[in-house]
Amino acid sequence: MALYDTREKILAHLDDSDFIYGEVVIEIDDIVNAEADEFLDLLSEELVGSDALLEIDYRPLRVDPDGRIVMGVYGNPRIVLQDFLVDLPEPVDFPQVPSDG
């Protein structure tokens, strides 16, 4: 489960630059075995529940008692917030009305 898993939680934790910060716990195997893009997606998913976090910056902070790495993650959730919007129905195609001219 993501640290900030709702639109409201994300909005409540935005800084003055509209970025979000949080600490997430990552298994060492996930760090070692992941490609760079996969690792960034993992950090994003752990923080906001989506791989759409932009401009990600991260730092290892400490090792927890179970040997997992606690990472500080900072990023731009603009796309993530857009994903939370309600999907609107597709517009209706109305038939063309013939013109009289």
N, C-alpha and C positions, 0 to 999 in steps of 0.2 A: 504494500500500500504506500502510495506517495505521501510525502510529508505535507504538501499542500495539494489536496486532491479535489478541491472545489474552486470555482471562480471566486467565491467570497473569501476563501482563505488566501488565495493568491493576491487579490486586491488589498486585503488587510495587511499584507507583508511587503508591499512595494515600497521602495525607497524613493527619494526625491527625483531620481533619474528614471523612475518606472521600471527598475530592475528588482529582482528578488534574490534573496540570499537564504540559504539554509544548510544544515548539516545532515548529510546522509551517510548511511553505513553500507560499505561495499565489501563483498568477499574478495580476498586476495586473489583467488583463482580467476574471478571475473576481470580483475585488473590485468593480470598477466596474460590471459588468453584472448583478450579482446583487441581487435584492430582499433585504430584511433577513433574513427567515426562511430564504431560500435560502443566504445567506452563513453564518448560524449552522449550518445543516445541513452545509455544506461544511467548516467548521472542525471540527465534530464527527466527520465521516467521516474527515478527515485524521488526527485524533488517535486515535480508537478504532474506526474502521471501521464506524460506525453513525451514523445521524442522531439517535439517542436520548439523546445527552448533555444533561443538564439544567443549568439555572442557569449558563449559559456566560458567562464574562468573558474578554476578549481584549485584547491590546495589540500594536501593531506594534513590533517590536524593531529591525529593520535590513533593509537591502536586500542580497540576496546578489549575487554577481558576475554572475549571469544576469538581474538586474533583477527578480527575484521578491521578494515581501515575506515576511520571516520573522515569524511571529506567535506570541506566547505565548498559549496557550489554557488556561483553567482551567475545570473543570466537574465536575458530579456524575454519575458513571457508574452509578448504581443500576440504571436500566432496562437499560442496556447489559449489565451483569453478569447480570441476569435473562434476557436474550436468549441468553446462552451456555449456560444450563441445558439439559439433554437433554430433548427433548420426550417426554413420557410418553404411552403409548397412551390412547385414550379409555376411560372406564370401561365395563365390560360391563353391559348391562341384563339382569338375571336375571328370569325370569318370577316373577310373584307367586304365592305359595303360598296356596291357599285356607285360611281359618281355619275351625276346627271350632266356631264358637261363635256 
